[in-house]
């Protein structure tokens, strides 16, 4: 039975951010009841055949939770029980920050989409590290890191290195987020010179450790093909493991909403079904540009099992859900897993 289909109408009666917090609270309550958590884990456990090893890490299945839903590492163990093969927390910044003014999260239900301008609201790197320290499951956890809104771009490297050092012992891999449209000027850090500075600094710290951690770069779907080529060139030069493709888009093409409705919502990154095709195109180009062995995590508009298969066929090694999970719940993870098993038979 798809239990999420029963509770979704109740969640969707609330505004999107309230529903988000209600969902997290429900999961945290579940996590306090070990028998219920075990029941969920048994129901949603991944088939051993879906496991894969990449970047020196073993993923129980290739379907992960994208950054943005569990920003503060509140429900990592609970997400593992729902069947995810890995969880990415964040975006985490050095200092706690409240994010942008509310309302800042909106559903476009007819389009199976979300618009958000959250603005990296989070509890900060030190508090996130403390939470990760006490997680109970062995699920792979990625830390998506960014800069504080008040940090000038010229000093951004300081924020990224602080997060990297603080979370190093508690995260299995890292994702450098320079592609969110909701922090003013952040996307300027996708410029090859600025990007090279940040990635070199992280790699210098990384290679000083006995066991370096994988580093990925999250890129925008709004990059031109030439910009994608430049970014993948920097990834190659800096020797990081690969990319996460893609973040949200500022484009508004082909939506059911009227211009008036969109103006009322205002700025923010669009995710969900309208992003499906574009993110797959970026994945396909990145796979052509990156060397063998580089990892691509495909995210953006995975609303059905077929979308997941398209991402994997285009060159993704792993995939992540966010908006698809909001609309379809854990049942979507199961559908993707079943489709993957069909292909393995």
Secondary structure as UniProt FT lines:
FT   HELIX           3..11
FT   TURN            12..13
FT   HELIX           16..31
FT   HELIX           34..44
FT   HELIX           48..50
FT   STRAND          52..54
FT   TURN            55..56
FT   STRAND          57..59
FT   STRAND          63..65
FT   TURN            67..68
FT   TURN            71..72
FT   HELIX           76..81
FT   TURN            82..83
FT   STRAND          86..92
FT   STRAND          105..108
FT   HELIX           109..111
FT   STRAND          113..116
FT   HELIX           125..133
FT   STRAND          140..145
FT   TURN            149..150
FT   HELIX           153..155
FT   HELIX           156..167
FT   TURN            168..170
FT   STRAND          173..177
FT   TURN            181..182
FT   TURN            184..185
FT   HELIX           186..190
FT   HELIX           192..206
FT   TURN            207..208
FT   STRAND          214..219
FT   TURN            221..222
FT   HELIX           225..238
FT   STRAND          242..245
FT   TURN            253..254
FT   HELIX           259..265
FT   STRAND          269..272
FT   HELIX           273..275
FT   HELIX           276..289
FT   TURN            292..293
FT   STRAND          295..299
FT   HELIX           305..314
FT   STRAND          318..321
FT   HELIX           323..328
FT   HELIX           330..344
//
